[in-house]
């Protein structure tokens, strides 16, 4: 049999093997057998290859990494090392043929060629090489040479052990930081992420370096791990192996990220079935989060035990807090009876002394039977003391959650434990999102910022009395407890809070305040995302709900914390600016002043300063024609640039670009006409610029300034003008450009977003939201060119667009248009409204 025939035969064998492995993975609760069978098959493959095609059998082939541990998932990389004593052509030929074989069989492979001396010298210089050699196994070739290698490997492991362990612990911590320090993310990386397989590998490497253990079983035999921890670790490990197998089979390639669009297929492959409450993929995710959390907890505990090895001070630092409680090496240890009130006292100590509870104490709380213990007035008093403590409490509340104490104290919160949303909008599970929101709220204690508005929020937060500090924190924790039902969760959550308040003995007023905050926690975010805050009725509508400054301040704090905790993109400088403007308008109105008073004062001051710097009459005249709300939205430098460019322009249209740290703005000076915004939307589409807001400002009867806010920070005025001129010369230019962009290759995320949102198209026309405009709100799949498509419908129907507010909730775009008919009046004609809806549904579908 020649080499080509050998590969053909092995390809056929591999196909049969993978069908067999997939069937095993479906039926078994552990993925371990799949890894072992696969590793053994690769052993036999390489051994047969070596026997038939190697001309020099005095060398040795060694498996490294996952293959060296016999933990080979279906599409795992295969790392090999050819160990030799004398380099000749046969070694190079062996390396090349071995790489070719594995590549043609569909494996990503790495084949290194080294001597014993190379192994030792390279390991001294590079911890990565040292780590890869620590996971070694004999595959074939000279056993005598492998025996010598074993002796060298022992010396390699002894090289600067303390430094190696420190590096591995630092790497572990940096990796956790990179992946958000939580297992509860929307699309987790089950290998490199928090609670993933790499956590387990890190523990094995560290313990192998310090104690010479081979694996978790060896650690248990040497009493380095309890039986309970071993069982917990292996159950999590076996599930993650099985999950990774399924992910590889479903993807038909190496894949370590639990993508949202693959969940259903993976759940089916692992035989998860829907229940009355949860779909199959939701049950899969809850199971994953459960085991990933277990993996994280055990690995953190084991790594923490090794800290004494790397610390220069080997003697424990101990001080006594009370007769049953001690702080040992900056962890609180408890030696008394684990009952509910004692536990809450421990968490109070933890906040007071800024020291976390030890892993052993958390485990004791987790296993204590406190659900059968009756809550008394002291229990709720201690809980309120914790939540009203004037220091950050996030870490302690997170430990409460890890120990399942929160779930036991507040069963309603326990129902959203590990609850994952089928949405690209939320980065975290529902419970983790609530804890992250608490983190962003407590961050205001010590946050350093240049933002005047964040400083204002910080001042409000630090000025809260004990009652309101408890209230805002409790509201942040509970604001999403209604999400189990998936619809109108703010109303359901508010209703659930009434029973919680009664149980906690909060009193009637505190109970109603908590109810109000939870019920309205989306109010301000929805206003700045979907409504024109310069429309006076927008402010009046909010004031019909919020009656006083105290409640407004609490609701703004809740909004700030909630938005920051959704994902990395929801809170932005632009959203901050919108929230600040709305907040100032609401505050002025609540103080019985003109809601635009601050805006007018600011505009007047800017105009006064600018007048001193200009002399041309044309610029002065143009300055006086600019509305105050636009002056308020610009800094003085931008106003001066705008005056110089627009006041003496001979062109019918002109552009000015303002660059900010996180967004850009395009100012367009033009004659007011229907369809104009559609043309600019097309130009921006051709320039690959994503518009997030558009607003029209009338200067006089004929001229307007339209301001487009974009997430792109590198727009070029000349390029925008060039595209516009092309659109003027060729009427089909923008349509061709839009078609070209819509035919672009979609990445996985873009495809997923469209697939998830295609059934959620909705168009509504509201004549109550504004006194001046009809408001058209559209929910549709978020895609490139959406704004151009929508505004083209308005252009064809001769509808004037006053302003645009664009928001994206994960996979769904929520675009709001303030519009008027061709005679610049609100649209009341039901037949015309039906026509608008029909045309929009047609183009969106």
C-alpha positions, 0 to 999 in steps of 0.5 A, a space after each residue: 500500500 502506497 502513501 496515497 492509498 493509506 490516506 484514502 483508507 484512513 479517511 474512510 475509517 475516520 468517517 465511520 469512526 466519527 459516526 460511531 463517536 457521535 452516536 456514543 456522545 448522544 447517549 452517554 452523560 460523559 464525553 470522556 469515552 469519545 476522547 479516549 476512543 478518538 485518541 487511541 485511534 490516532 495512536 494506532 494511525 500514527 503507529 501504522 504510518 510510522 511502521 510503514 513509512 518511516 525509514 529511520 526508527 531510532 527516533 521517537 514520536 511524542 504526543 503533546 497538549 490535549 493529545 498528550 493527555 488523551 483528551 482529543 475532541 473530534 476536531 482538536 489540534 494534534 500536537 506532535 514532537 519528533 525526538 531525535 539524536 541525529 538529524 538527517 534527511 529521514 527526519 525532515 521527510 518523516 515530519 513532512 509526511 506526518 504533517 501531510 497525513 494529518 492535514 489530509 485527514 482534516 486535522 490541524 496539526 503541529 509537528 516540531 523536531 527537537 533533541 533532548 537538549 533542545 527540550 531543556 534549553 527551550 523550556 528554560 526560555 519559554 514557559 509555553 514550551 515547558 507547559 506543552 511538554 508537561 502533557 506528553 505521552 509516548 506514541 511510537 519509536 524508540 522507547 529508550 529515547 522516550 525513557 531518557 526524555 522522561 528523565 529530562 522532563 523531570 528536570 524541566 518541571 523543576 526549572 524555576 518552579 515558583 516563577 512558573 507557578 506565578 506566571 500560570 496564576 497571572 495568566 489564569 487571572 488575565 484570561 478571566 479578565 479578558 472573558 469578563 470574569 463571569 461564566 454567564 455570557 451570551 456566547 461563552 467560549 467553553 475552552 478559554 472562557 471563565 469556567 472552561 476547560 482551560 481552568 482545569 488545565 491550569 490547575 493540572 499544570 500548577 499542581 504538576 509543577 508543585 507536587 508532581 501530580 499527573 491529573 485530578 485523580 492523582 491530586 485526590 490520592 495525595 489528599 490535595 483535593 477532597 472527594 467532594 471537590 473531585 466529584 464536582 470537578 469531574 462531573 463538570 469536566 465530563 459535561 464540558 467534554 461532551 458539550 465540546 464534542 457536540 459543538 465539533 460535530 454540529 459545526 463539522 469543524 473545531 469550534 469552542 464558542 457556544 454560538 447562539 445560532 448553533 444552540 438548537 442543533 447542539 441541544 438536539 445532538 445532546 438529546 435535550 428536550 423542551 419542558 413546560 418552562 424552557 426550550 431545549 436550548 434554554 435547558 442546555 444553557 442552564 446546564 452549561 452555566 451550572 457546570 461552568 460555575 462549578 468548574 470555576 469555583 473548584 479551580 479558584 479554590 484549588 489555585 487559591 490553595 497554592 498561593 502560599 507556595 508563591 507568597 514570600 510570607 509563608 506564615 498565615 496572617 490571622 486576626 480575630 473578628 469575634 469568637 467564631 470568626 477569623 480573618 485568615 490570609 485576607 479571607 473570612 473563616 467561620 467556626 460556628 453554627 451555619 444558620 441564616 442570621 450567622 451567615 448574614 453577619 458574616 457578609 456584613 463583616 465582609 463588607 465592613 472589613 473589605 475581605 471576602 469569605 473563604 471558599 470553605 465558608 462559601 461551601 458551608 453556606 451552600 450545603 447548609 439547610 437554611 431553606 427550612 430555617 424560618 426568617 425572622 425580623 433579625 434576618 431582614 434587618 441584617 439584610 437591609 443593613 447589608 444593602 444600605 451599607 455606605 460602601 461597595 457591596 457588589 463582591 459580597 452580593 456576588 458571593 451571596 449568589 455563588 453560595 445560593 443564599 440569594 436564591 434561598 432568601 429570594 426564591 423569585 430571584 432563584 427562578 432567573 438563575 442561569 436564565 439565558 435570553 435568545 437575543 443578541 442584545 444581552 451579553 449576560 444571563 438575567 441573574 448575572 445582568 442584575 449583578 453586573 448592574 449592581 456593580 456599575 451602580 456601586 462603582 459610583 462610590 469611587 469612579 473617576 471620570 471627566 464626564 460632568 453628567 457621571 459626576 452628577 450621578 455620582 453626587 446623587 448616589 453618594 448623597 442618598 440616605 440609608 433608606 434610598 440606598 437600600 431601595 435603589 440597590 434592591 430595585 437594581 437586584 430585582 428589576 428583571 425578576 419577571 423575565 421568566 415569563 418573557 413578556 412585559 417583564 417589568 410589570 410582572 416583576 413589579 407585581 412580584 416585588 409586592 410579595 417580596 416587600 411584604 415578606 421582608 417587612 419593608 412597609 407600605 411606602 418603601 413597598 410602593 417605591 420599589 414597585 414603581 422603580 421596577 415597573 418603570 425601569 425601562 421608561 427613560 431608556 425607551 424615551 431616549 432610544 425611541 423618542 425625540 427629546 426636543 419635542 416638548 410633549 415627550 417631556 410632558 409624557 414622562 412627567 405624567 409618570 415621574 412626579 418628583 425629583 427624588 424618584 427621578 434621581 433614583 430612576 436615572 441611577 437605575 437606568 444608568 446601571 441597567 444600560 451599562 450592564 446589558 452589553 459593551 455597546 448600549 451605554 455610549 457617549 451619545 446615549 449619555 448625552 441624550 440622557 443628560 439632556 432629558 434629565 435636565 429638561 425633567 429637572 427644570 420642569 419639576 422645579 416649575 421652570 421652563 424645561 428649555 431654560 438651561 438650553 436657552 441660557 447655554 445657547 445665549 452664552 455661546 452666541 455671545 462668546 462667538 459674536 466677539 470672534 466674528 465680524 462678517 454680517 453674513 455669519 452673524 445673520 446665519 448665527 441668529 437663524 440657528 435654533 437654540 437647541 442646535 446651538 446647545 448640541 454643539 461646542 463653540 469650535 464646531 459652531 465657528 466651523 459651521 458658520 465659516 462653511 455654511 454662511 457664505 456657501 454658494 452651493 445648494 448643499 454643503 457638508 461639515 463633519 464633527 469628530 467625537 471620541 465615540 461618534 461622528 456627526 454630519 451637518 448638511 446645509 440644504 434646501 428643505 424638500 421631501 426625499 432629501 433625507 433618503 438621498 443622504 441616507 443612501 450617500 451614508 450607506 455608500 460610505 459604509 457609515 451607520 446612522 444612529 440619529 437624524 434631526 432636521 433644524 429649520 433655519 428659515 422657510 427655505 433652508 435647513 440643517 440636517 444633523 446625522 449622528 453616526 457610529 463611524 468616526 472617520 468620515 471624510 467631507 470630500 468623499 461624502 460630497 463626491 458620493 452626493 454629486 455622483 447621485 445627482 448625476 446618476 439617478 440609479 447610483 444610490 440604488 446600485 450602491 444599496 444593492 451592492 452593499 446588500 449583496 455583501 457577504 454576511 458574517 455569522 453574526 449578521 446572518 444570525 441577527 437576520 434569522 432571529 429577527 425576521 419574524 419580528 417585523 412591526 410597524 406602528 403609527 402614533 398620533 398621540 406621542 407628539 403634538 406636531 408630528 405623526 410618529 412611525 416606529 418600525 421594528 425590523 431585522 437590523 441590516 445594512 441599508 435598512 434606513 435607506 429602504 425605509 426613507 425611500 418609502 417615505 420619499 415615494 409617498 411624499 412624506 416629510 421627515 422631521 427627525 429620526 431616532 435609530 436604536 438597535 436591540 441586539 438583532 432588531 433595529 427599532 427606528 422611529 420617524 417623526 413625519 408629516 404629510 406633503 402639506 406638512 400636517 400630521 397624518 390622520 387618514 386611516 387609508 393613507 396610514 394603511 398604505 404606509 404600513 403596507 409599503 413598509 411591510 413589503 420592503 422590510 419582508 
